[in-house]
Amino acid sequence: MNTFFYGVLPYIALTIFIGGTIIRYTFFERGWTTKSSEFLAKKSLKWANPIFHLGLLMAFGGHVIGILVPKFVTEAAGTDEATYHMISLAGGLPAAVLFLGGFLWLMKRRFFGSARMKANTSSMDKLLYLVLLLTILSGTAGTLSNITAGFDYRESISPWFRSVLMLSPDVSLMKDVPAIFQFHMFMWMMTAILFPFTRLVHCLSLPFEYLMRSDIVYRRK
Ligand code: HEM
């Protein structure tokens, strides 16, 4: 079981994520879109959207530092475990509040707003939102459950993830990881598998094209 979840499934997920995205971009570029709903309900996007994306960027930065930077590097830079934990909570908790709060706000707009919004939400959108909700909730629950620093993910999850990237997965590192974090791992893999088939692909365009392209003009009538 451990071997499948931490030695096989990550590669299935990453292969579909990278391969599927390349195939979609190469052969189905015309469908490469975030399917903007701004023209359906503009006002409700004003705060929920930036809050969600700010939380996302903060959480992303936290993941890069916590997962990709080895513990000995932060220690060599003079940050001991207790200080690291305080810094990570100071960034991680506001990130989780903005990320989850913004997401729930966007979902309220989508599912409890106008009928036009509901009509423009596909089955694939619904599946994606469920998977994203569970990923964000499990990450936030992991952070909250670990406020007292009983579990050190930089001794288990982080080196395991780096071993996956180095193509030599050390699944034994994940043996005693608490269930909530194991669930979080499963959910990010599900997110990666869904990625190429959903509107999430827009996040790859944003840094390269979005900021430079001309505005799309929506007329009221
Ligand atoms: C779709 C991708 C992912 C999403 C949406 C996501 C979401 C989240 C959120 C919202 C939090 C809580 C906020 C925070 O502490 O900043 C969190 C925490 C966490 N995530 Fe993720 N995550 C993803 C991928 C990953 C991956 C790939 C890993 C590792 C392999 C990971 C490991 C962790 C850990 C260890 C924590 C706890 C951090 C702490 O307590 O300081 N996550 N995640």
py3Dmol code that shows the C-alpha trace and the ligand (Angstrom):
import py3Dmol

protein = """\
ATOM      1  CA  MET A   1       0.000   0.000   0.000  1.00  0.00           C
ATOM      2  CA  ASN A   2       2.731   2.444   1.087  1.00  0.00           C
ATOM      3  CA  THR A   3       4.728   1.605  -2.045  1.00  0.00           C
ATOM      4  CA  PHE A   4       1.741   2.291  -4.290  1.00  0.00           C
ATOM      5  CA  PHE A   5       0.686   5.577  -2.669  1.00  0.00           C
ATOM      6  CA  TYR A   6       4.176   7.039  -2.286  1.00  0.00           C
ATOM      7  CA  GLY A   7       6.255   5.219  -4.904  1.00  0.00           C
ATOM      8  CA  VAL A   8       3.843   4.743  -7.851  1.00  0.00           C
ATOM      9  CA  LEU A   9       0.862   7.120  -7.616  1.00  0.00           C
ATOM     10  CA  PRO A  10       3.025  10.284  -7.517  1.00  0.00           C
ATOM     11  CA  TYR A  11       4.541   9.321 -10.878  1.00  0.00           C
ATOM     12  CA  ILE A  12       1.146   8.527 -12.392  1.00  0.00           C
ATOM     13  CA  ALA A  13      -0.058  11.947 -11.178  1.00  0.00           C
ATOM     14  CA  LEU A  14       3.007  13.865 -12.361  1.00  0.00           C
ATOM     15  CA  THR A  15       3.014  12.095 -15.751  1.00  0.00           C
ATOM     16  CA  ILE A  16      -0.651  12.958 -16.381  1.00  0.00           C
ATOM     17  CA  PHE A  17      -0.019  16.497 -15.081  1.00  0.00           C
ATOM     18  CA  ILE A  18       2.947  17.211 -17.373  1.00  0.00           C
ATOM     19  CA  GLY A  19       2.044  14.978 -20.363  1.00  0.00           C
ATOM     20  CA  GLY A  20      -1.653  15.916 -20.309  1.00  0.00           C
ATOM     21  CA  THR A  21      -0.851  19.615 -20.116  1.00  0.00           C
ATOM     22  CA  ILE A  22       1.554  19.426 -23.072  1.00  0.00           C
ATOM     23  CA  ILE A  23      -0.997  17.444 -25.135  1.00  0.00           C
ATOM     24  CA  ARG A  24      -3.788  19.891 -24.297  1.00  0.00           C
ATOM     25  CA  TYR A  25      -1.646  22.901 -25.186  1.00  0.00           C
ATOM     26  CA  THR A  26      -0.382  21.337 -28.411  1.00  0.00           C
ATOM     27  CA  PHE A  27      -3.593  19.867 -29.809  1.00  0.00           C
ATOM     28  CA  PHE A  28      -6.454  21.650 -28.020  1.00  0.00           C
ATOM     29  CA  GLU A  29      -5.130  25.166 -27.525  1.00  0.00           C
ATOM     30  CA  ARG A  30      -8.420  26.799 -28.505  1.00  0.00           C
ATOM     31  CA  GLY A  31     -10.031  25.321 -25.397  1.00  0.00           C
ATOM     32  CA  TRP A  32      -7.194  26.583 -23.163  1.00  0.00           C
ATOM     33  CA  THR A  33      -9.098  29.047 -21.002  1.00  0.00           C
ATOM     34  CA  THR A  34     -10.134  29.914 -17.468  1.00  0.00           C
ATOM     35  CA  LYS A  35     -13.723  30.260 -18.760  1.00  0.00           C
ATOM     36  CA  SER A  36     -13.979  33.671 -17.101  1.00  0.00           C
ATOM     37  CA  SER A  37     -17.328  34.310 -15.463  1.00  0.00           C
ATOM     38  CA  GLU A  38     -16.649  37.988 -14.865  1.00  0.00           C
ATOM     39  CA  PHE A  39     -19.310  39.064 -17.373  1.00  0.00           C
ATOM     40  CA  LEU A  40     -21.920  36.909 -15.568  1.00  0.00           C
ATOM     41  CA  ALA A  41     -21.408  38.371 -12.094  1.00  0.00           C
ATOM     42  CA  LYS A  42     -18.733  41.025 -11.826  1.00  0.00           C
ATOM     43  CA  LYS A  43     -19.252  42.657  -8.412  1.00  0.00           C
ATOM     44  CA  SER A  44     -18.902  39.492  -6.337  1.00  0.00           C
ATOM     45  CA  LEU A  45     -15.496  38.765  -7.884  1.00  0.00           C
ATOM     46  CA  LYS A  46     -13.983  42.033  -6.733  1.00  0.00           C
ATOM     47  CA  TRP A  47     -12.780  40.878  -3.296  1.00  0.00           C
ATOM     48  CA  ALA A  48     -13.147  37.093  -3.332  1.00  0.00           C
ATOM     49  CA  ASN A  49     -10.885  36.628  -6.357  1.00  0.00           C
ATOM     50  CA  PRO A  50      -7.847  38.661  -5.173  1.00  0.00           C
ATOM     51  CA  ILE A  51      -8.124  37.253  -1.628  1.00  0.00           C
ATOM     52  CA  PHE A  52      -8.161  33.694  -2.982  1.00  0.00           C
ATOM     53  CA  HIS A  53      -5.189  34.315  -5.290  1.00  0.00           C
ATOM     54  CA  LEU A  54      -3.174  36.144  -2.628  1.00  0.00           C
ATOM     55  CA  GLY A  55      -3.712  33.208  -0.224  1.00  0.00           C
ATOM     56  CA  LEU A  56      -2.722  30.823  -3.026  1.00  0.00           C
ATOM     57  CA  LEU A  57       0.544  32.698  -3.715  1.00  0.00           C
ATOM     58  CA  MET A  58       1.419  32.873  -0.012  1.00  0.00           C
ATOM     59  CA  ALA A  59       0.698  29.156   0.497  1.00  0.00           C
ATOM     60  CA  PHE A  60       2.692  28.336  -2.656  1.00  0.00           C
ATOM     61  CA  GLY A  61       5.721  30.265  -1.313  1.00  0.00           C
ATOM     62  CA  GLY A  62       5.390  28.443   2.024  1.00  0.00           C
ATOM     63  CA  HIS A  63       5.306  25.071   0.254  1.00  0.00           C
ATOM     64  CA  VAL A  64       8.440  25.869  -1.772  1.00  0.00           C
ATOM     65  CA  ILE A  65      10.376  26.813   1.384  1.00  0.00           C
ATOM     66  CA  GLY A  66       8.988  24.035   3.610  1.00  0.00           C
ATOM     67  CA  ILE A  67       9.144  21.208   1.074  1.00  0.00           C
ATOM     68  CA  LEU A  68      11.950  21.982  -1.364  1.00  0.00           C
ATOM     69  CA  VAL A  69      14.512  23.634   0.947  1.00  0.00           C
ATOM     70  CA  PRO A  70      16.236  20.959   3.096  1.00  0.00           C
ATOM     71  CA  LYS A  71      16.218  21.448   6.867  1.00  0.00           C
ATOM     72  CA  PHE A  72      20.031  21.611   7.070  1.00  0.00           C
ATOM     73  CA  VAL A  73      20.006  24.670   4.786  1.00  0.00           C
ATOM     74  CA  THR A  74      17.722  26.734   7.059  1.00  0.00           C
ATOM     75  CA  GLU A  75      19.713  25.497  10.077  1.00  0.00           C
ATOM     76  CA  ALA A  76      23.001  26.505   8.433  1.00  0.00           C
ATOM     77  CA  ALA A  77      21.424  29.930   7.893  1.00  0.00           C
ATOM     78  CA  GLY A  78      20.961  30.145  11.677  1.00  0.00           C
ATOM     79  CA  THR A  79      17.240  29.254  11.928  1.00  0.00           C
ATOM     80  CA  ASP A  80      16.647  26.520  14.511  1.00  0.00           C
ATOM     81  CA  GLU A  81      13.539  24.314  14.460  1.00  0.00           C
ATOM     82  CA  ALA A  82      11.563  26.383  17.012  1.00  0.00           C
ATOM     83  CA  THR A  83      12.224  29.653  15.128  1.00  0.00           C
ATOM     84  CA  TYR A  84      11.445  28.014  11.788  1.00  0.00           C
ATOM     85  CA  HIS A  85       8.131  26.745  13.171  1.00  0.00           C
ATOM     86  CA  MET A  86       7.171  30.212  14.461  1.00  0.00           C
ATOM     87  CA  ILE A  87       8.005  31.811  11.085  1.00  0.00           C
ATOM     88  CA  SER A  88       6.124  29.123   9.172  1.00  0.00           C
ATOM     89  CA  LEU A  89       3.023  29.587  11.356  1.00  0.00           C
ATOM     90  CA  ALA A  90       3.217  33.376  11.024  1.00  0.00           C
ATOM     91  CA  GLY A  91       3.056  32.984   7.224  1.00  0.00           C
ATOM     92  CA  GLY A  92       1.093  29.721   6.987  1.00  0.00           C
ATOM     93  CA  LEU A  93      -1.916  30.612   9.136  1.00  0.00           C
ATOM     94  CA  PRO A  94      -2.793  33.905   7.342  1.00  0.00           C
ATOM     95  CA  ALA A  95      -2.161  32.093   4.029  1.00  0.00           C
ATOM     96  CA  ALA A  96      -4.606  29.343   5.005  1.00  0.00           C
ATOM     97  CA  VAL A  97      -7.273  31.858   6.149  1.00  0.00           C
ATOM     98  CA  LEU A  98      -7.036  33.849   2.883  1.00  0.00           C
ATOM     99  CA  PHE A  99      -6.787  30.759   0.649  1.00  0.00           C
ATOM    100  CA  LEU A 100      -9.672  28.840   2.258  1.00  0.00           C
ATOM    101  CA  GLY A 101     -11.773  31.950   2.974  1.00  0.00           C
ATOM    102  CA  GLY A 102     -11.354  33.240  -0.591  1.00  0.00           C
ATOM    103  CA  PHE A 103     -12.157  29.808  -1.997  1.00  0.00           C
ATOM    104  CA  LEU A 104     -15.366  29.434   0.058  1.00  0.00           C
ATOM    105  CA  TRP A 105     -16.396  32.948  -0.968  1.00  0.00           C
ATOM    106  CA  LEU A 106     -15.894  32.085  -4.638  1.00  0.00           C
ATOM    107  CA  MET A 107     -17.905  28.879  -4.179  1.00  0.00           C
ATOM    108  CA  LYS A 108     -20.760  30.834  -2.540  1.00  0.00           C
ATOM    109  CA  ARG A 109     -20.787  33.100  -5.598  1.00  0.00           C
ATOM    110  CA  ARG A 110     -20.776  30.139  -7.974  1.00  0.00           C
ATOM    111  CA  PHE A 111     -23.342  27.862  -6.329  1.00  0.00           C
ATOM    112  CA  PHE A 112     -25.581  30.237  -4.366  1.00  0.00           C
ATOM    113  CA  GLY A 113     -25.463  33.260  -6.679  1.00  0.00           C
ATOM    114  CA  SER A 114     -27.280  33.773  -9.955  1.00  0.00           C
ATOM    115  CA  ALA A 115     -28.850  31.007 -12.034  1.00  0.00           C
ATOM    116  CA  ARG A 116     -26.525  32.024 -14.900  1.00  0.00           C
ATOM    117  CA  MET A 117     -23.513  31.119 -12.801  1.00  0.00           C
ATOM    118  CA  LYS A 118     -24.919  27.681 -12.042  1.00  0.00           C
ATOM    119  CA  ALA A 119     -25.761  27.115 -15.710  1.00  0.00           C
ATOM    120  CA  ASN A 120     -22.161  27.918 -16.631  1.00  0.00           C
ATOM    121  CA  THR A 121     -20.669  25.419 -14.171  1.00  0.00           C
ATOM    122  CA  SER A 122     -19.850  22.096 -15.833  1.00  0.00           C
ATOM    123  CA  SER A 123     -19.612  18.664 -14.181  1.00  0.00           C
ATOM    124  CA  MET A 124     -15.825  18.873 -14.543  1.00  0.00           C
ATOM    125  CA  ASP A 125     -15.873  22.247 -12.709  1.00  0.00           C
ATOM    126  CA  LYS A 126     -17.863  20.649  -9.868  1.00  0.00           C
ATOM    127  CA  LEU A 127     -15.412  17.748  -9.571  1.00  0.00           C
ATOM    128  CA  LEU A 128     -12.478  20.166  -9.616  1.00  0.00           C
ATOM    129  CA  TYR A 129     -13.985  22.361  -6.878  1.00  0.00           C
ATOM    130  CA  LEU A 130     -14.618  19.313  -4.685  1.00  0.00           C
ATOM    131  CA  VAL A 131     -11.024  18.094  -5.113  1.00  0.00           C
ATOM    132  CA  LEU A 132      -9.626  21.591  -4.505  1.00  0.00           C
ATOM    133  CA  LEU A 133     -11.801  22.022  -1.427  1.00  0.00           C
ATOM    134  CA  LEU A 134     -10.538  18.743   0.065  1.00  0.00           C
ATOM    135  CA  THR A 135      -6.905  19.631  -0.791  1.00  0.00           C
ATOM    136  CA  ILE A 136      -7.102  23.065   0.830  1.00  0.00           C
ATOM    137  CA  LEU A 137      -9.108  21.803   3.822  1.00  0.00           C
ATOM    138  CA  SER A 138      -6.695  18.930   4.525  1.00  0.00           C
ATOM    139  CA  GLY A 139      -3.648  21.241   4.226  1.00  0.00           C
ATOM    140  CA  THR A 140      -5.230  23.773   6.587  1.00  0.00           C
ATOM    141  CA  ALA A 141      -6.258  21.001   9.023  1.00  0.00           C
ATOM    142  CA  GLY A 142      -2.677  19.667   8.928  1.00  0.00           C
ATOM    143  CA  THR A 143      -1.262  23.117   9.745  1.00  0.00           C
ATOM    144  CA  LEU A 144      -3.816  23.632  12.558  1.00  0.00           C
ATOM    145  CA  SER A 145      -3.260  20.156  14.010  1.00  0.00           C
ATOM    146  CA  ASN A 146       0.467  20.834  14.140  1.00  0.00           C
ATOM    147  CA  ILE A 147       0.497  24.220  15.881  1.00  0.00           C
ATOM    148  CA  THR A 148       2.346  22.677  18.844  1.00  0.00           C
ATOM    149  CA  ALA A 149       4.921  21.212  16.412  1.00  0.00           C
ATOM    150  CA  GLY A 150       4.424  17.570  17.475  1.00  0.00           C
ATOM    151  CA  PHE A 151       5.141  16.355  13.957  1.00  0.00           C
ATOM    152  CA  ASP A 152       8.114  17.513  11.870  1.00  0.00           C
ATOM    153  CA  TYR A 153       7.173  17.260   8.185  1.00  0.00           C
ATOM    154  CA  ARG A 154      10.645  18.461   7.225  1.00  0.00           C
ATOM    155  CA  GLU A 155      11.985  15.096   8.439  1.00  0.00           C
ATOM    156  CA  SER A 156       9.419  13.011   6.526  1.00  0.00           C
ATOM    157  CA  ILE A 157       7.137  14.586   3.869  1.00  0.00           C
ATOM    158  CA  SER A 158       9.719  17.056   2.559  1.00  0.00           C
ATOM    159  CA  PRO A 159      12.598  14.570   1.996  1.00  0.00           C
ATOM    160  CA  TRP A 160      10.104  12.042   0.579  1.00  0.00           C
ATOM    161  CA  PHE A 161       8.828  14.602  -1.953  1.00  0.00           C
ATOM    162  CA  ARG A 162      12.379  15.520  -2.953  1.00  0.00           C
ATOM    163  CA  SER A 163      13.219  11.814  -3.317  1.00  0.00           C
ATOM    164  CA  VAL A 164      10.241  11.498  -5.707  1.00  0.00           C
ATOM    165  CA  LEU A 165      11.575  14.416  -7.766  1.00  0.00           C
ATOM    166  CA  MET A 166      15.029  12.764  -7.807  1.00  0.00           C
ATOM    167  CA  LEU A 167      13.349   9.609  -9.251  1.00  0.00           C
ATOM    168  CA  SER A 168      14.351   7.462  -6.285  1.00  0.00           C
ATOM    169  CA  PRO A 169      11.335   7.515  -3.940  1.00  0.00           C
ATOM    170  CA  ASP A 170      12.013   6.652  -0.302  1.00  0.00           C
ATOM    171  CA  VAL A 171       8.539   5.452   0.705  1.00  0.00           C
ATOM    172  CA  SER A 172       9.690   4.471   4.226  1.00  0.00           C
ATOM    173  CA  LEU A 173       9.782   8.191   5.116  1.00  0.00           C
ATOM    174  CA  MET A 174       5.968   8.309   4.841  1.00  0.00           C
ATOM    175  CA  LYS A 175       5.260   5.322   7.128  1.00  0.00           C
ATOM    176  CA  ASP A 176       4.461   7.227  10.332  1.00  0.00           C
ATOM    177  CA  VAL A 177       3.050  10.419   8.826  1.00  0.00           C
ATOM    178  CA  PRO A 178      -0.283  11.436  10.501  1.00  0.00           C
ATOM    179  CA  ALA A 179      -3.437  10.523   8.561  1.00  0.00           C
ATOM    180  CA  ILE A 180      -4.430  14.131   7.817  1.00  0.00           C
ATOM    181  CA  PHE A 181      -1.119  14.744   6.025  1.00  0.00           C
ATOM    182  CA  GLN A 182      -1.397  11.393   4.182  1.00  0.00           C
ATOM    183  CA  PHE A 183      -4.819  12.539   2.983  1.00  0.00           C
ATOM    184  CA  HIS A 184      -3.325  15.888   1.913  1.00  0.00           C
ATOM    185  CA  MET A 185      -0.744  13.988  -0.179  1.00  0.00           C
ATOM    186  CA  PHE A 186      -3.478  11.929  -1.836  1.00  0.00           C
ATOM    187  CA  MET A 187      -5.464  15.069  -2.619  1.00  0.00           C
ATOM    188  CA  TRP A 188      -2.624  17.000  -4.263  1.00  0.00           C
ATOM    189  CA  MET A 189      -2.063  13.983  -6.494  1.00  0.00           C
ATOM    190  CA  MET A 190      -5.759  14.032  -7.456  1.00  0.00           C
ATOM    191  CA  THR A 191      -5.453  17.769  -8.194  1.00  0.00           C
ATOM    192  CA  ALA A 192      -2.419  17.110 -10.412  1.00  0.00           C
ATOM    193  CA  ILE A 193      -4.318  14.370 -12.307  1.00  0.00           C
ATOM    194  CA  LEU A 194      -7.308  16.647 -12.943  1.00  0.00           C
ATOM    195  CA  PHE A 195      -5.198  19.696 -13.823  1.00  0.00           C
ATOM    196  CA  PRO A 196      -4.837  19.258 -17.634  1.00  0.00           C
ATOM    197  CA  PHE A 197      -8.580  18.593 -18.079  1.00  0.00           C
ATOM    198  CA  THR A 198      -9.794  21.690 -16.273  1.00  0.00           C
ATOM    199  CA  ARG A 199      -9.777  25.512 -16.252  1.00  0.00           C
ATOM    200  CA  LEU A 200      -6.792  25.327 -13.860  1.00  0.00           C
ATOM    201  CA  VAL A 201      -4.495  25.395 -16.910  1.00  0.00           C
ATOM    202  CA  HIS A 202      -4.953  29.180 -16.994  1.00  0.00           C
ATOM    203  CA  CYS A 203      -2.408  29.494 -14.176  1.00  0.00           C
ATOM    204  CA  LEU A 204       0.352  28.514 -16.631  1.00  0.00           C
ATOM    205  CA  SER A 205      -0.597  31.310 -19.043  1.00  0.00           C
ATOM    206  CA  LEU A 206      -0.828  34.036 -16.463  1.00  0.00           C
ATOM    207  CA  PRO A 207       2.846  34.791 -15.894  1.00  0.00           C
ATOM    208  CA  PHE A 208       3.692  34.703 -19.593  1.00  0.00           C
ATOM    209  CA  GLU A 209       0.794  36.123 -21.575  1.00  0.00           C
ATOM    210  CA  TYR A 210      -1.951  37.471 -19.353  1.00  0.00           C
ATOM    211  CA  LEU A 211      -0.126  40.533 -18.057  1.00  0.00           C
ATOM    212  CA  MET A 212       0.871  41.622 -21.551  1.00  0.00           C
ATOM    213  CA  ARG A 213      -2.212  40.815 -23.632  1.00  0.00           C
ATOM    214  CA  SER A 214      -4.816  43.428 -24.593  1.00  0.00           C
ATOM    215  CA  ASP A 215      -7.963  43.733 -22.506  1.00  0.00           C
ATOM    216  CA  ILE A 216     -11.032  41.731 -23.443  1.00  0.00           C
ATOM    217  CA  VAL A 217     -13.909  44.179 -23.688  1.00  0.00           C
ATOM    218  CA  TYR A 218     -17.272  42.986 -22.347  1.00  0.00           C
ATOM    219  CA  ARG A 219     -20.248  45.166 -23.301  1.00  0.00           C
ATOM    220  CA  ARG A 220     -23.257  45.438 -21.034  1.00  0.00           C
ATOM    221  CA  LYS A 221     -25.786  45.027 -23.877  1.00  0.00           C
TER     222      LYS A 221
END
"""
ligand_1 = """\
43
HEM
C -2.603 21.218 -5.258
C -1.594 21.435 -4.489
C -1.710 21.836 -3.023
C -2.614 22.647 -2.368
C -3.815 23.376 -2.976
C -2.213 22.702 -0.970
C -2.865 23.428 0.030
C -2.403 23.584 1.318
C -2.916 24.517 2.300
C -4.078 25.494 2.069
C -2.191 24.365 3.435
C -2.339 25.161 4.738
C -1.779 26.560 4.576
C -0.348 26.732 4.843
O 0.182 26.177 5.825
O 0.312 27.499 4.080
C -1.206 23.320 3.197
C -0.301 22.871 4.128
C 0.634 21.875 3.891
N 0.862 21.224 2.701
Fe -0.117 21.549 0.973
N -1.097 21.915 -0.817
C -0.753 21.377 -2.030
C 0.325 20.556 -2.317
C 1.203 20.044 -1.385
C 2.345 19.205 -1.682
C 2.774 18.803 -3.094
C 2.945 18.910 -0.477
C 4.152 18.054 -0.198
C 4.568 17.072 -0.911
C 2.184 19.563 0.570
C 2.479 19.529 1.921
C 1.924 20.341 2.891
C 2.364 20.419 4.268
C 3.519 19.623 4.884
C 1.570 21.384 4.899
C 1.654 21.852 6.364
C 2.480 23.111 6.437
C 2.671 23.615 7.853
O 2.086 23.064 8.778
O 3.418 24.597 8.010
N 1.136 20.245 -0.010
N -1.353 22.879 1.895
"""
view = py3Dmol.view(width=600, height=400)
view.addModel(protein, "pdb")
view.setStyle({"model": 0}, {"cartoon": {"style": "trace"}})
view.addModel(ligand_1, "xyz")
view.setStyle({"model": 1}, {"stick": {}})
view.zoomTo()
view.show()
